[in-house]
Amino acid sequence: MVKDAQGNKRGETARPDGRKQMLVYLRPDLIHQIKIVAAVEQRHAYEVIESVLEAFLATKDNLPK
């Protein structure tokens, strides 16, 4: 893996909010529905995904913090 002077992977930029990129594969119908929800709620798709994942993970008591 090649890193730049700041320790980021080549091509990866540091975000001021601390978010990191994660590649996941989703069914096309889910992607379409996420984009619709994001548009209706005037949010970014990643914000929709984050809120759903946060709610799901909040139900998992046995996960390490």
Backbone atoms as SQL, in Angstrom:
CREATE TABLE atoms (id INTEGER PRIMARY KEY, chain TEXT, resi INTEGER, resn TEXT, atom TEXT, x REAL, y REAL, z REAL);
INSERT INTO atoms VALUES
  (1, 'A', 1, 'MET', 'N', 0.842, -1.169, 0.000),
  (2, 'A', 1, 'MET', 'CA', 0.000, 0.000, 0.000),
  (3, 'A', 1, 'MET', 'C', 0.894, 1.240, 0.000),
  (4, 'A', 2, 'VAL', 'N', 0.611, 2.177, -0.872),
  (5, 'A', 2, 'VAL', 'CA', 1.391, 3.403, -0.977),
  (6, 'A', 2, 'VAL', 'C', 0.672, 4.513, -0.228),
  (7, 'A', 3, 'LYS', 'N', 1.426, 5.220, 0.641),
  (8, 'A', 3, 'LYS', 'CA', 0.845, 6.310, 1.411),
  (9, 'A', 3, 'LYS', 'C', 1.545, 7.619, 1.073),
  (10, 'A', 4, 'ASP', 'N', 0.802, 8.714, 1.262),
  (11, 'A', 4, 'ASP', 'CA', 1.396, 10.023, 1.022),
  (12, 'A', 4, 'ASP', 'C', 2.088, 10.528, 2.296),
  (13, 'A', 5, 'ALA', 'N', 2.561, 11.769, 2.279),
  (14, 'A', 5, 'ALA', 'CA', 3.310, 12.330, 3.401),
  (15, 'A', 5, 'ALA', 'C', 2.461, 12.434, 4.671),
  (16, 'A', 6, 'GLN', 'N', 1.150, 12.547, 4.547),
  (17, 'A', 6, 'GLN', 'CA', 0.271, 12.644, 5.710),
  (18, 'A', 6, 'GLN', 'C', -0.174, 11.274, 6.221),
  (19, 'A', 7, 'GLY', 'N', 0.242, 10.212, 5.585),
  (20, 'A', 7, 'GLY', 'CA', -0.129, 8.872, 6.012),
  (21, 'A', 7, 'GLY', 'C', -1.407, 8.353, 5.394),
  (22, 'A', 8, 'ASN', 'N', -2.002, 9.115, 4.459),
  (23, 'A', 8, 'ASN', 'CA', -3.212, 8.665, 3.771),
  (24, 'A', 8, 'ASN', 'C', -2.837, 7.757, 2.617),
  (25, 'A', 9, 'LYS', 'N', -3.720, 6.782, 2.340),
  (26, 'A', 9, 'LYS', 'CA', -3.500, 5.959, 1.166),
  (27, 'A', 9, 'LYS', 'C', -3.515, 6.853, -0.059),
  (28, 'A', 10, 'ARG', 'N', -2.717, 6.529, -1.045),
  (29, 'A', 10, 'ARG', 'CA', -2.652, 7.333, -2.260),
  (30, 'A', 10, 'ARG', 'C', -4.043, 7.452, -2.868),
  (31, 'A', 11, 'GLY', 'N', -4.451, 8.672, -3.207),
  (32, 'A', 11, 'GLY', 'CA', -5.752, 8.914, -3.803),
  (33, 'A', 11, 'GLY', 'C', -6.837, 9.171, -2.771),
  (34, 'A', 12, 'GLU', 'N', -6.540, 8.919, -1.503),
  (35, 'A', 12, 'GLU', 'CA', -7.515, 9.130, -0.437),
  (36, 'A', 12, 'GLU', 'C', -7.250, 10.496, 0.190),
  (37, 'A', 13, 'THR', 'N', -8.289, 11.281, 0.346),
  (38, 'A', 13, 'THR', 'CA', -8.110, 12.592, 0.958),
  (39, 'A', 13, 'THR', 'C', -8.684, 12.583, 2.366),
  (40, 'A', 14, 'ALA', 'N', -8.023, 13.307, 3.258),
  (41, 'A', 14, 'ALA', 'CA', -8.506, 13.404, 4.633),
  (42, 'A', 14, 'ALA', 'C', -9.707, 14.341, 4.658),
  (43, 'A', 15, 'ARG', 'N', -10.758, 13.921, 5.332),
  (44, 'A', 15, 'ARG', 'CA', -11.961, 14.749, 5.459),
  (45, 'A', 15, 'ARG', 'C', -11.925, 15.456, 6.807),
  (46, 'A', 16, 'PRO', 'N', -12.368, 16.709, 6.835),
  (47, 'A', 16, 'PRO', 'CA', -12.368, 17.430, 8.111),
  (48, 'A', 16, 'PRO', 'C', -13.308, 16.823, 9.150),
  (49, 'A', 17, 'ASP', 'N', -14.326, 16.059, 8.706),
  (50, 'A', 17, 'ASP', 'CA', -15.263, 15.457, 9.659),
  (51, 'A', 17, 'ASP', 'C', -14.786, 14.090, 10.152),
  (52, 'A', 18, 'GLY', 'N', -13.632, 13.621, 9.679),
  (53, 'A', 18, 'GLY', 'CA', -13.056, 12.366, 10.151),
  (54, 'A', 18, 'GLY', 'C', -13.609, 11.114, 9.501),
  (55, 'A', 19, 'ARG', 'N', -14.561, 11.256, 8.575),
  (56, 'A', 19, 'ARG', 'CA', -15.132, 10.075, 7.920),
  (57, 'A', 19, 'ARG', 'C', -14.075, 9.396, 7.049),
  (58, 'A', 20, 'LYS', 'N', -14.208, 8.089, 6.939),
  (59, 'A', 20, 'LYS', 'CA', -13.344, 7.299, 6.069),
  (60, 'A', 20, 'LYS', 'C', -14.200, 6.567, 5.054),
  (61, 'A', 21, 'GLN', 'N', -13.601, 6.278, 3.937),
  (62, 'A', 21, 'GLN', 'CA', -14.302, 5.580, 2.870),
  (63, 'A', 21, 'GLN', 'C', -14.355, 4.087, 3.167),
  (64, 'A', 22, 'MET', 'N', -15.506, 3.477, 2.804),
  (65, 'A', 22, 'MET', 'CA', -15.677, 2.028, 2.924),
  (66, 'A', 22, 'MET', 'C', -16.514, 1.571, 1.732),
  (67, 'A', 23, 'LEU', 'N', -15.980, 0.661, 0.969),
  (68, 'A', 23, 'LEU', 'CA', -16.680, 0.161, -0.203),
  (69, 'A', 23, 'LEU', 'C', -17.575, -1.005, 0.188),
  (70, 'A', 24, 'VAL', 'N', -18.855, -0.914, -0.154),
  (71, 'A', 24, 'VAL', 'CA', -19.785, -2.016, 0.040),
  (72, 'A', 24, 'VAL', 'C', -20.569, -2.205, -1.243),
  (73, 'A', 25, 'TYR', 'N', -20.991, -3.412, -1.499),
  (74, 'A', 25, 'TYR', 'CA', -21.799, -3.709, -2.665),
  (75, 'A', 25, 'TYR', 'C', -23.239, -3.892, -2.223),
  (76, 'A', 26, 'LEU', 'N', -24.152, -3.173, -2.860),
  (77, 'A', 26, 'LEU', 'CA', -25.573, -3.250, -2.545),
  (78, 'A', 26, 'LEU', 'C', -26.356, -3.594, -3.801),
  (79, 'A', 27, 'ARG', 'N', -27.520, -4.179, -3.580),
  (80, 'A', 27, 'ARG', 'CA', -28.395, -4.472, -4.717),
  (81, 'A', 27, 'ARG', 'C', -28.836, -3.145, -5.350),
  (82, 'A', 28, 'PRO', 'N', -28.995, -3.135, -6.663),
  (83, 'A', 28, 'PRO', 'CA', -29.418, -1.904, -7.352),
  (84, 'A', 28, 'PRO', 'C', -30.738, -1.327, -6.833),
  (85, 'A', 29, 'ASP', 'N', -31.681, -2.197, -6.440),
  (86, 'A', 29, 'ASP', 'CA', -32.957, -1.686, -5.932),
  (87, 'A', 29, 'ASP', 'C', -32.775, -0.951, -4.606),
  (88, 'A', 30, 'LEU', 'N', -31.852, -1.415, -3.751),
  (89, 'A', 30, 'LEU', 'CA', -31.578, -0.720, -2.495),
  (90, 'A', 30, 'LEU', 'C', -30.937, 0.637, -2.759),
  (91, 'A', 31, 'ILE', 'N', -29.997, 0.671, -3.664),
  (92, 'A', 31, 'ILE', 'CA', -29.336, 1.934, -4.013),
  (93, 'A', 31, 'ILE', 'C', -30.364, 2.937, -4.513),
  (94, 'A', 32, 'HIS', 'N', -31.249, 2.487, -5.359),
  (95, 'A', 32, 'HIS', 'CA', -32.292, 3.357, -5.910),
  (96, 'A', 32, 'HIS', 'C', -33.178, 3.910, -4.787),
  (97, 'A', 33, 'GLN', 'N', -33.596, 3.036, -3.874),
  (98, 'A', 33, 'GLN', 'CA', -34.455, 3.473, -2.770),
  (99, 'A', 33, 'GLN', 'C', -33.735, 4.432, -1.832),
  (100, 'A', 34, 'ILE', 'N', -32.464, 4.189, -1.569),
  (101, 'A', 34, 'ILE', 'CA', -31.675, 5.085, -0.718),
  (102, 'A', 34, 'ILE', 'C', -31.584, 6.466, -1.357),
  (103, 'A', 35, 'LYS', 'N', -31.355, 6.505, -2.661),
  (104, 'A', 35, 'LYS', 'CA', -31.265, 7.785, -3.362),
  (105, 'A', 35, 'LYS', 'C', -32.589, 8.530, -3.322),
  (106, 'A', 36, 'ILE', 'N', -33.698, 7.809, -3.416),
  (107, 'A', 36, 'ILE', 'CA', -35.021, 8.447, -3.345),
  (108, 'A', 36, 'ILE', 'C', -35.233, 9.049, -1.959),
  (109, 'A', 37, 'VAL', 'N', -34.951, 8.264, -0.912),
  (110, 'A', 37, 'VAL', 'CA', -35.109, 8.768, 0.461),
  (111, 'A', 37, 'VAL', 'C', -34.232, 9.999, 0.660),
  (112, 'A', 38, 'ALA', 'N', -32.997, 9.936, 0.207),
  (113, 'A', 38, 'ALA', 'CA', -32.081, 11.069, 0.359),
  (114, 'A', 38, 'ALA', 'C', -32.625, 12.313, -0.342),
  (115, 'A', 39, 'ALA', 'N', -33.162, 12.155, -1.536),
  (116, 'A', 39, 'ALA', 'CA', -33.706, 13.296, -2.278),
  (117, 'A', 39, 'ALA', 'C', -34.933, 13.877, -1.585),
  (118, 'A', 40, 'VAL', 'N', -35.830, 13.008, -1.152),
  (119, 'A', 40, 'VAL', 'CA', -37.050, 13.466, -0.487),
  (120, 'A', 40, 'VAL', 'C', -36.714, 14.204, 0.811),
  (121, 'A', 41, 'GLU', 'N', -35.755, 13.678, 1.560),
  (122, 'A', 41, 'GLU', 'CA', -35.375, 14.270, 2.840),
  (123, 'A', 41, 'GLU', 'C', -34.308, 15.355, 2.692),
  (124, 'A', 42, 'GLN', 'N', -33.891, 15.628, 1.471),
  (125, 'A', 42, 'GLN', 'CA', -32.851, 16.617, 1.166),
  (126, 'A', 42, 'GLN', 'C', -31.584, 16.356, 1.997),
  (127, 'A', 43, 'ARG', 'N', -31.136, 15.103, 1.923),
  (128, 'A', 43, 'ARG', 'CA', -29.925, 14.667, 2.614),
  (129, 'A', 43, 'ARG', 'C', -29.025, 13.977, 1.611),
  (130, 'A', 44, 'HIS', 'N', -27.798, 13.751, 2.014),
  (131, 'A', 44, 'HIS', 'CA', -26.884, 12.948, 1.211),
  (132, 'A', 44, 'HIS', 'C', -27.185, 11.472, 1.463),
  (133, 'A', 45, 'ALA', 'N', -26.904, 10.639, 0.482),
  (134, 'A', 45, 'ALA', 'CA', -27.134, 9.200, 0.639),
  (135, 'A', 45, 'ALA', 'C', -26.332, 8.643, 1.813),
  (136, 'A', 46, 'TYR', 'N', -25.111, 9.126, 1.997),
  (137, 'A', 46, 'TYR', 'CA', -24.311, 8.604, 3.109),
  (138, 'A', 46, 'TYR', 'C', -24.946, 8.940, 4.456),
  (139, 'A', 47, 'GLU', 'N', -25.668, 10.052, 4.542),
  (140, 'A', 47, 'GLU', 'CA', -26.339, 10.407, 5.787),
  (141, 'A', 47, 'GLU', 'C', -27.497, 9.455, 6.075),
  (142, 'A', 48, 'VAL', 'N', -28.204, 9.048, 5.032),
  (143, 'A', 48, 'VAL', 'CA', -29.287, 8.078, 5.193),
  (144, 'A', 48, 'VAL', 'C', -28.711, 6.756, 5.686),
  (145, 'A', 49, 'ILE', 'N', -27.656, 6.302, 5.044),
  (146, 'A', 49, 'ILE', 'CA', -27.017, 5.036, 5.413),
  (147, 'A', 49, 'ILE', 'C', -26.489, 5.104, 6.844),
  (148, 'A', 50, 'GLU', 'N', -25.826, 6.204, 7.192),
  (149, 'A', 50, 'GLU', 'CA', -25.291, 6.343, 8.552),
  (150, 'A', 50, 'GLU', 'C', -26.395, 6.252, 9.602),
  (151, 'A', 51, 'SER', 'N', -27.508, 6.933, 9.363),
  (152, 'A', 51, 'SER', 'CA', -28.582, 6.928, 10.365),
  (153, 'A', 51, 'SER', 'C', -29.185, 5.533, 10.519),
  (154, 'A', 52, 'VAL', 'N', -29.334, 4.815, 9.418),
  (155, 'A', 52, 'VAL', 'CA', -29.873, 3.446, 9.491),
  (156, 'A', 52, 'VAL', 'C', -28.889, 2.524, 10.223),
  (157, 'A', 53, 'LEU', 'N', -27.613, 2.635, 9.901),
  (158, 'A', 53, 'LEU', 'CA', -26.614, 1.792, 10.564),
  (159, 'A', 53, 'LEU', 'C', -26.485, 2.127, 12.043),
  (160, 'A', 54, 'GLU', 'N', -26.545, 3.414, 12.402),
  (161, 'A', 54, 'GLU', 'CA', -26.481, 3.797, 13.812),
  (162, 'A', 54, 'GLU', 'C', -27.658, 3.209, 14.590),
  (163, 'A', 55, 'ALA', 'N', -28.857, 3.273, 14.017),
  (164, 'A', 55, 'ALA', 'CA', -30.045, 2.716, 14.675),
  (165, 'A', 55, 'ALA', 'C', -29.907, 1.203, 14.836),
  (166, 'A', 56, 'PHE', 'N', -29.427, 0.534, 13.804),
  (167, 'A', 56, 'PHE', 'CA', -29.238, -0.914, 13.864),
  (168, 'A', 56, 'PHE', 'C', -28.203, -1.285, 14.925),
  (169, 'A', 57, 'LEU', 'N', -27.060, -0.609, 14.908),
  (170, 'A', 57, 'LEU', 'CA', -25.989, -0.932, 15.852),
  (171, 'A', 57, 'LEU', 'C', -26.374, -0.604, 17.289),
  (172, 'A', 58, 'ALA', 'N', -27.263, 0.335, 17.491),
  (173, 'A', 58, 'ALA', 'CA', -27.725, 0.673, 18.845),
  (174, 'A', 58, 'ALA', 'C', -28.500, -0.491, 19.468),
  (175, 'A', 59, 'THR', 'N', -29.017, -1.398, 18.648),
  (176, 'A', 59, 'THR', 'CA', -29.743, -2.562, 19.168),
  (177, 'A', 59, 'THR', 'C', -28.821, -3.712, 19.534),
  (178, 'A', 60, 'LYS', 'N', -27.551, -3.585, 19.228),
  (179, 'A', 60, 'LYS', 'CA', -26.564, -4.650, 19.477),
  (180, 'A', 60, 'LYS', 'C', -25.793, -4.348, 20.745),
  (181, 'A', 61, 'ASP', 'N', -26.251, -4.898, 21.860),
  (182, 'A', 61, 'ASP', 'CA', -25.645, -4.611, 23.157),
  (183, 'A', 61, 'ASP', 'C', -24.292, -5.278, 23.366),
  (184, 'A', 62, 'ASN', 'N', -24.032, -6.354, 22.664),
  (185, 'A', 62, 'ASN', 'CA', -22.822, -7.130, 22.930),
  (186, 'A', 62, 'ASN', 'C', -21.615, -6.717, 22.086),
  (187, 'A', 63, 'LEU', 'N', -21.705, -5.619, 21.361),
  (188, 'A', 63, 'LEU', 'CA', -20.578, -5.193, 20.539),
  (189, 'A', 63, 'LEU', 'C', -19.583, -4.377, 21.362),
  (190, 'A', 64, 'PRO', 'N', -18.291, -4.590, 21.137),
  (191, 'A', 64, 'PRO', 'CA', -17.295, -3.763, 21.841),
  (192, 'A', 64, 'PRO', 'C', -17.361, -2.315, 21.330),
  (193, 'A', 65, 'LYS', 'N', -17.113, -1.394, 22.193),
  (194, 'A', 65, 'LYS', 'CA', -17.139, 0.037, 21.828),
  (195, 'A', 65, 'LYS', 'C', -15.786, 0.499, 21.386);
